[in-house]
Amino acid sequence: PLLSRLVDLYVQAPDLKVSQLDEFARQLPPSARGRLYGALAAQARCGVLAQLTVNAPTDVEELRALGVCSLPQQPGQAVVYLQLAAGAGDIQSRGQLAYALAAAGLPEDAYAQWSSMPADELDIEARLALSRVALTLGHLDAAEQHWQDARSRTLEGWRMGALISEARGRDDQVLERYRQAQALGEQP
């Protein structure tokens, strides 16, 4: 508890230099370092995390944070970190791993990853991403089913539904779904 509070104080310190944070991180045991990395990732401070010295991370929270922060610029590296975390039993890394696989250009693996997850672990965004990957792979009926399961009737959700309908040759659905998207796009 005391070490956790100290990690929290370091994360919240506004004037702390990266070199000071790096020195602190090197002195921490893996679980506390994982907490530190996780807190930085949760605060979208991936730029700071990228500047820290990382030597053979082993804690799942460390691996997950490094994977999440690697995802936008280095999805292949994110896959490595998140596979290690998921392989060590980290349930939270499984969904992120699917996104990383898709971003790394591995839609088959992303589809398999999302499909292997229990339905209650898939939120609306994950279901839409699964639908998008199914569409990319040409699994049109599955893409439609995943889109239906998402029940996302947002602008992006309707656009995805329209793209699926278009690929399935359902012109009447395409028009209706694009109209729904357009109606949402005109709202303030």
C-alpha positions in Angstrom: 0.0 0.0 0.0 2.8 2.5 0.9 4.7 1.7 -2.3 1.4 2.1 -4.3 0.8 5.5 -2.8 4.3 6.5 -3.6 3.8 5.4 -7.2 0.6 7.5 -7.4 2.4 10.5 -6.0 5.2 10.2 -8.6 2.6 9.9 -11.4 0.7 13.0 -10.2 3.8 15.2 -9.6 3.5 18.0 -12.2 7.1 19.2 -12.2 8.8 15.8 -12.2 11.4 15.4 -14.9 11.4 12.2 -17.0 14.9 11.4 -15.7 13.7 11.5 -12.1 10.7 9.3 -13.0 13.1 6.9 -14.9 15.4 6.6 -11.9 12.4 5.9 -9.7 11.0 3.3 -12.1 14.3 1.4 -12.2 14.2 1.0 -8.4 10.7 -0.5 -8.3 9.9 -4.2 -8.3 8.0 -5.3 -11.4 4.5 -5.1 -10.0 5.0 -1.5 -8.7 6.6 -0.6 -12.0 3.6 -2.1 -13.8 1.4 0.1 -11.7 3.5 3.1 -12.7 3.4 2.3 -16.4 -0.3 1.5 -16.2 -1.1 4.9 -14.6 0.9 6.7 -17.2 -0.9 4.8 -20.0 -4.3 5.5 -18.4 -3.5 9.2 -18.3 -2.5 9.2 -22.0 1.1 10.0 -21.1 2.6 7.5 -23.5 5.2 10.0 -24.6 6.6 9.9 -21.0 6.5 6.1 -20.9 8.3 5.9 -24.2 11.2 7.9 -22.7 11.7 5.5 -19.7 14.3 2.8 -19.7 12.4 -0.5 -20.2 14.4 -3.7 -19.5 12.6 -7.0 -20.1 9.2 -6.2 -18.7 7.6 -9.2 -16.9 4.6 -7.8 -15.0 1.3 -8.1 -16.9 0.5 -4.5 -16.1 3.8 -3.4 -17.5 3.3 -5.4 -20.6 -0.3 -4.1 -21.1 0.7 -0.5 -20.6 3.7 -0.8 -23.1 1.4 -2.6 -25.6 -1.4 0.1 -25.3 1.2 2.9 -25.7 2.9 1.1 -28.7 -0.4 0.5 -30.5 -0.8 3.8 -32.5 2.8 4.0 -33.8 4.1 0.5 -33.6 1.2 -2.0 -33.7 3.6 -4.9 -34.3 5.4 -4.1 -31.1 2.1 -3.8 -29.3 1.1 -7.3 -30.5 4.3 -8.7 -28.8 3.7 -7.0 -25.5 0.0 -7.8 -25.4 0.5 -11.4 -26.4 2.9 -11.8 -23.5 0.4 -10.2 -21.1 -2.5 -12.2 -22.4 -0.4 -15.4 -22.3 0.3 -14.7 -18.7 -3.4 -14.6 -18.0 -4.2 -10.9 -18.2 -7.8 -10.8 -19.4 -7.7 -7.0 -19.9 -5.0 -7.4 -22.6 -7.2 -9.7 -24.8 -9.3 -7.0 -26.3 -6.4 -4.7 -26.8 -4.5 -7.6 -28.5 -7.3 -7.9 -31.0 -7.1 -4.2 -31.9 -3.3 -4.5 -32.2 -3.5 -7.5 -34.5 -6.0 -5.6 -36.7 -3.7 -2.5 -36.7 -0.7 -4.6 -37.5 -2.4 -5.9 -40.7 -3.4 -9.3 -39.3 -7.2 -9.3 -39.7 -7.5 -13.1 -39.5 -5.7 -13.2 -36.2 -7.7 -10.2 -34.9 -11.0 -11.9 -35.9 -9.9 -15.1 -34.2 -8.9 -13.2 -31.0 -12.2 -11.3 -30.8 -14.2 -14.5 -31.6 -12.5 -16.4 -28.8 -13.6 -13.9 -26.2 -16.8 -14.3 -24.2 -19.6 -12.1 -25.5 -19.8 -10.2 -22.2 -16.2 -9.0 -22.8 -17.1 -7.3 -26.1 -18.3 -3.8 -25.8 -20.0 -1.8 -28.6 -16.7 -0.6 -30.0 -15.2 -4.1 -30.0 -18.3 -5.5 -31.7 -18.1 -2.8 -34.4 -14.3 -3.5 -34.8 -15.1 -7.3 -35.1 -17.7 -6.4 -37.7 -15.2 -4.3 -39.7 -12.6 -7.1 -39.6 -15.3 -9.6 -40.7 -16.1 -7.3 -43.6 -12.5 -7.0 -44.5 -12.1 -10.8 -44.6 -15.3 -11.1 -46.7 -17.3 -12.8 -44.0 -20.3 -10.8 -44.9 -23.0 -12.7 -43.0 -20.8 -12.7 -39.9 -20.1 -8.9 -40.4 -23.9 -8.3 -40.5 -24.5 -10.4 -37.4 -21.7 -8.6 -35.4 -23.1 -5.3 -36.5 -26.5 -6.3 -35.3 -25.1 -7.5 -32.0 -23.3 -4.2 -31.5 -26.6 -2.3 -31.5 -24.7 0.8 -32.2 -26.9 3.4 -33.8 -24.3 6.1 -33.9 -23.1 7.9 -37.0 -20.2 5.5 -37.3 -22.4 2.5 -36.5 -24.8 3.3 -39.3 -22.0 3.9 -41.7 -20.6 0.5 -40.9 -24.0 -1.1 -41.4 -24.3 0.6 -44.7 -20.9 -0.7 -45.9 -21.9 -4.2 -44.9 -25.2 -3.9 -46.7 -23.4 -2.6 -49.8 -21.0 -5.6 -49.7 -23.9 -8.0 -49.3 -25.7 -6.4 -52.3 -28.7 -5.2 -50.2 -29.3 -1.9 -51.9 -32.5 -1.1 -49.9 -30.6 -1.5 -46.6 -27.7 0.6 -47.9 -29.9 3.5 -48.6 -31.8 3.3 -45.3 -28.6 3.0 -43.3 -26.9 5.9 -45.1 -30.0 8.0 -44.4 -29.7 7.1 -40.8 -26.1 8.1 -40.7 -26.8 11.3 -42.6 -29.6 12.2 -40.2 -27.2 11.8 -37.2 -24.4 13.7 -39.0 -26.7 16.7 -39.4 -27.5 16.9 -35.7 -25.4 19.4 -33.6 
